[in-house]
Amino acid sequence: MFVVETAGLVLAAVRRTAGKQLDHAQMPDIDDVVQSVYVRLLANDGRLMLNYDPERASISTWLTLIARSVTIDVLRKKRLPQVPLADHDGPGREVDLHTRESGSIDSAAPMHVLTGRQHLVLTLLFEDGRSVAETARILGVGEQTVRSTKHKALERLRKHMGAGPGQQEE
């Protein structure tokens, strides 16, 4: 009875928290997260349920907080693992900076100018030919973060190489 009465509230909290990260077309994912909320409530012999204090919060506020927490945990686990640039250079290729072809970002740009993340973003976008969306998914960040990182990296390179701000990349 408890699940039937609270399922709408929990589902709404999961959807609101997940936003676009759990696409509504992926209903099994949303259903799995909702199920995880109830599993968390009943884990350890229902210890979390027993700790509910109606004087501290309403049941709807309390359930919403738990649903948000579970959803955030699930989204964190779904992110792709991040691989340091020094360890990886695309699918199945180990980095060997000494044998990279000329014309690569490593040979064209001074390494000390860019941060590790900026270098990785430029490598994924320009050398590996990945889209902004693919790069964002690989790094576990938003597309706007990739665009911003690319912009800042190109600005650093322009400044270091003496190009004025009016000049654009090809």
N, C-alpha and C positions, 0 to 999 in steps of 0.2 A: 504494500500500500504506500509506503514511504517513497519508493522509487517512482511509482505512477504519479504521485502528487508533486514531486520535485523535478521530474525529468525535463520539463519545459524550461524551468529556471536554469538548470545545469547546462542544457543544450545551448541556450541563449548566451550564457556566460562563456562557454567554450568557443562559440562562433565569434563573439565579440572580441575575445582575447586573441584568437588565432588570426582574425582578419583575413587577409589574402593568402597567408602562408598555408592554410588548409583550405584548398579550393572547395567550394560547395559541391562541385561535381564529384569530389572524392568522399562521398558519404561514409564509406567504411572507415576512413581515417577519423572523421568527426565522431562516429559511433564508438570507435575504439577509445577515443579520448574520454567521452562521456562514461564509458564502462570503467575506464581507469579511475575516474573520480569516485565511483561507487566502491571500487576495489580498495582504494586508499581509505575510504570511510570505514570499511569493514576489516581492514588489515589489523593484525595483532589483537584479535578478538574484539574488534570494534572499539579499540581504545580512543580513537579520534572522536567517535560518536559520543562516547562516555564523557569526554572532556568538554563537550559543548556547554556553554554557560549562557542561558537566556538573558542574564542581567548585563552581559558584556556586548551582545549583538543579537539582532533578530536572526531567525533561522535562515532567511533568504540572504542576508548579508554574509553570514558565516559560510553557507554553501557556495555563494558566488566567489568568495575568497579562496576556498579550497579548489573550486573548478579552475579559477585563474592560475593558481599555483601548479596544478597538475598539467594544465595546457602548456604553460611555459616550460615545464620539465620535459614534456613530450617534444615540443618544438626544438629545444636544445639538443635532445638526443637525435632528432632527425637531421640536424645539420651535418653536412659532409665534413669529414675530418680535414683539418688544415695541415698542409705539408709545407715545411720550411723550404724556401727556394733553394737553399744549398743542398737539399736532399733529393729534389725532384725537378724534372724539366718536362712535364707532360706525361701522357700515358705510357708507362713502361720504359721511360728513358731516364737514365741517371744523368746528372749534371756533370759535365766535364768542361770546365771553362777554358781549358787550353786547346781543345779540339773543336770548339764552336766555329761555324763558318764566319768569314768576315761579312760585315753588313748586319750582323745580329746586334741586338741592343747592347750586349756585353762589349763588343768591339767598337761600337759607335759612340757610346756614352760613358763618361767617367763614372765608375761605380760609386765613388764617394759623394756624388751629387744627389743621388736618389736614395730614399729610404728603402728598406727591404720590400715593404708592401708596394711602393710605387714601382719599383723594378719588376716585381711579380706581375702587377696589373699590366704594365706595358708589354712584358713578355707574352702573357696570355693573349692580349689583344692583337699585337702586331706580329709577333713571331709565330705563335700558334694559330693565329687567325680566328680566334674565338670571338663570339659576340659578347656584348655587354652582359646579356642575360646569363650566358654560360659562365662567364667570368665571375659574376655575382654568386651564382650557385656553387661554383668550386670554392670560392673564398668564404661562403657563408655570410655574405653581406648583401645589402640592397643594391639595386642597379644604380641608384643615384650616388651611392658611396663609390662605386667603380668609376662612374663618370667624373666625380669630383677628384678622386685620386689621380686619374689620368690627366685631368686639367692641371692639377698642381704639379705633377711630374713634368709635364711638357713646359710649364712656366719655369720650373727650376732649370730645365735643360736650356731653354732659350736664354735665361739670365746668365747661366754659366758660359754658354757659347757666344754670348755677346749679341744675340738677336734681340731686336726691339720688340716691345709688346704688340706692335701693329702687325708684325709678321705672323702668318698663320702656318700651321703644319700642313703638309701635302695631303 
